């Protein structure tokens, strides 16, 4: 069975969006710096991307390849995707309307508004915002930009894997946090089985874990400190076959471990990341994923839409 996104798709999209995104840097450190074994560790610092997360890649992939109408674009989001679509629309001079649930953080809401998008806060969870965005798309004619379950979105997020493979070509394993699965779908599509891809999810929002156990996407709990970025209720239909083919395993981490990883990134590296952006790193710190001796591990750190004051008090 052919998968929704190929390496060629990701290469093509990267050539289109490259002028609009940052090739975010990496940091090479040792696990020993964090009280772990001395394995080589590469952090992909995607929180330095425009609008604060990898979502900007998928946003530009959609807006630059799908020819949005005069009515503009509409998106539902826990926050980061909305910020990314709002930013891309601003850069390209398009109208944008973003729907977010009440769980979205004030930092993300402020970021969306700062880019000039029309913002509507509706419902308690992402699924509520998605339903409202679909209704708006149907009534207004605006082009919907899905946060994860869309070919262009997955291919756009896959450009992060393309970059990381150039920056750190010898990685054995890459750890990626999962919400709806657009990022890990794109990264797994890029690496295939050449590099081990490990999914990391909050214990309170095991979307991919439950989908793989059921052999198809299913509704999962959505309770987590990272609910505004890693709890969309279920993974996407398009990414699921990619995950089944190329994701080696799923590990679950507690909210306590996520918050500890967030603090450690700040205290050890002076990196600000929101809880969802810290989840993959939490798998290492908590021991949920234990590398073999000498294993070369990459970790995606993405999501910086938090406030410095709140973070300092975390």
N, C-alpha and C positions, 0 to 999 in steps of 0.2 A: 504494500500500500504506500503510495506517495504521501509525504507529509506536507503540511500547509505551507511551510517556508523552507527554502533550501539555502545553502551557502551562496549560490549565485544570486538569489534574491537579496540577501543581506549585503553582498558586495555592491549590487546595483543601487540599493537604497543608500548605502554609505556614501557613494559617489555623489548622490543628489543632496543629501543633508549636510555633508561635511562643511560647507561654507557657513552653516547656521549654528553648529554645535561646537562645543569645546572637546578636544581630545584630552580628557581628564588625566591627571598624573597618577602614578603609582608610588607607593612607599614600600621599600624592601626592609623588613625588620626580621627579628628572630623570635620564635616562640618563647625563648628564654627571658625576653624582656617582660613577659607577662606571667612568669612563674610556670611556664610550660616547658616541655622538652625543647631542645635547641634546633627545631626544624626551620627551614627557610620559609618565610611568610611574606606574601605580596598582597598589599591592600590596594584595590582599585578605588580611587577617591572620587567616586561619582557624585558625591554631595557637592562637589565644586562645579557641577554642570549648571548651565543656565536654568533658572527657576528652581534650582536646588535638588534636582533628582534626575535619574535616567529617563523619566517620563518624557522629557523634552525631545528625546530621539524619536520616539513613536509619534509624538505630536507633529513634528516637522515632516516625518515620513507620510503621514496622512494628508497634511495640508499642501504638500508639494507634489503629490502624485495623484490626488483624487479630484482636483478641480472643484473646489467648493463653490456653491452658488452665491448670488448676491446677498442672500439671507444670512450667509456666514456659516458658522459651525456651532455645535452644541455638544456638551460633554457632561457626563456624570462622574463624580470623583469623590474619594475620601478626602482629597485635598491636593496631593501632588500632581496627579494627572490634570486636574483642573487648572492648577498654576501653570503647568507646561503648555496646555492648549491655549490658555489666555496669553501667555508670553509669545508663543508662535504666531497667534493671530495678530497680536500687536505688531510684531516684527514685519508681518506680511500685509498689514493694513486691512484685516478682515474683521467683521463683527463676530463676537463670541458671547455665548451665554453658558454659564457653568452652574450645575446643580450639585450641591453638597449636602450631606446629612448633618444633623446636629452634633455628631461625634467628631466632626472635622475640627481641628485645633484653630484657635484664634490666629496663630501665626500663618497658617495656610489660607485662611479666609482673607486676611490682610494682604497676603501676597497676590492672590487672585484679583482682588480689587485694585491693587496697585498697577496692574497691567491693563486696566481699563475695561475688563469684561463685565457684563451684566451677571450678577450673582444672585442665586436663589438658594436659601437654606430650607430643606424640606425633609421630613422624616427622621428616623433615628439611625438608620444604617444605609450603606451604599445602595442596597437593592431599592430603597425608597427613592433615592435620588435618581437612579437609573430609570425607574418607571416614569418619573416626572420629566426626565430629559427626552424620553421616547415620545411622550405626549406632545412636548414642545416641538420636537422635530417634525411630527406629523402635521401640526397646525401652522407652523411657520415656514416650512420648507428648508430649514437649516440642515446642514450635513452633520449627521452624528459621528462622533469620533470616540470609539469605544476604548476604554482604559486598558483592555487586555485581550479581548476575544475578537481580534480583527487581524487579517494578514499583514496589513501595513504596519500596525502597531507592533506585532511580534518581530517583523523584519527590522523595524527601527530599533527596537530594544536589542536585537541581535548584534547591532553594530558595536555595542559595548564588548561583546565577546571577541569580535574581530579586532578591536583595538587592543584588548588585553592579550590576545595571542601574539600580537606584534611586540608589545611592551615586555611581556614575560613569556617567551616561547617555550620554556621548559617545564611549565606547570604540570604536576601530576593530577591535581584535584582543584576544583573551583567550588566554593560554597556560595550559595545564592539564596537570599530570602524569598519566600513565595507568598503572594496574596492571590491575585487572580491568575498569575502564571505567565503573563506576557514576557517578563524579563527572563525567567528561567527557560521558557519556551524558545526565545530567541537565542540565548546563550547555548542551550543544548543543541539547537539546530545548527549553530555554527561549529561547535566542537564535535558533534556526533559522538562517536565512541573513542575518539583519540585522546580525550582528557576526561577524567571522572568528574561528573557534575553531581553535586550533593545539594538537595533541597533542604532548606531550614524553615520551619514554621513554628509559630507560638503554639503551646499546648492548647490554648483556648480558641485557636482558629486553624484547625488541621485540614485545610481544604484539599491539598494535593494528597496528603496521607490518606484521607478518607476516600478520595476518588480512586486511588490506586488499589485500595483494599476492596472497593466495590466494582472495580474494572470499568468505571465510567464516572463522570462528574456527578457529585451528589451534594445536597445541602449539608453544610457543616456548621458547628457553633461559630459565633462571631464575637466572643468575649476575650479581649486581650488589651494590654496596655498599648499595643500597636494596632488597635482596631481601625484607626483612621487610614492605615496604609496596607495592612496585611489581613484584612478580614472581610472579603467581599461576598461571603456566603458559599460560593462554589468557584472552582477553577473554570477556565474557558474550555469550550468544546474543541477549538482549533489547536490549542497547545497540548491537550491531553495526549493525543497519539505521539507527539514529540517527546513528552515526558516519559511515557511508557516505554518508548524505544531507547531513550538516551539518558534519562536521569537514573543514576545508580541506586540511590536510596533517599529516603526522607528522614530527617531527624527533627525531633520536637524539643523546644526549649521553653522554660518557664518565664513568666513575666519578671520574676526576680533576676533571672540570668540575663534577660534583655536589658534591664535597667543597670545591672552591674557592668555589662559590656559598654553601655552608653557612657557611664562614668569613667571606665577604664580608657576608652578612646580619648576622652578629654584629659584625664589626669596623666596618661602615659604619652600621648601624641599631640595633645592640644587640638584634637579634631572634634568638631561639633557635629553630632548626628542625632536625628530623632530616634525614638525606639525602633521603628520599623527598619531604619537604616543600620541599626546595631545588631539585628537579630542573627545575621550570618556569623558575625564575630562571636556572638554569645555561644554558638555551638562549640567553638574551640575552648573558650574560657571555662565553660561549664563541664566539659568532658563529654558532651553529647556526641561530638565527633572527635575521635582520637587518631591523629595521623600516625602512620608507621614511621619508624626511624628513617630520617632523611627525606621523608615525603615533602615534595614542594607544593605548598598550598597557596591558593589564591582566595581572597575574600572580597566580595563586592560590598563596599560601604556606600550607601546611597540614601539620601533623604536628610536635608539639613533645615527643613522648614519647622524650626522650633524657635523659641525666644531665648536669648542669652540669660535673662533673669530667671525664667522658669527652669532652665537647664542648671543654672548654678545652685538652685534650691532642690534639685532632684535628689 
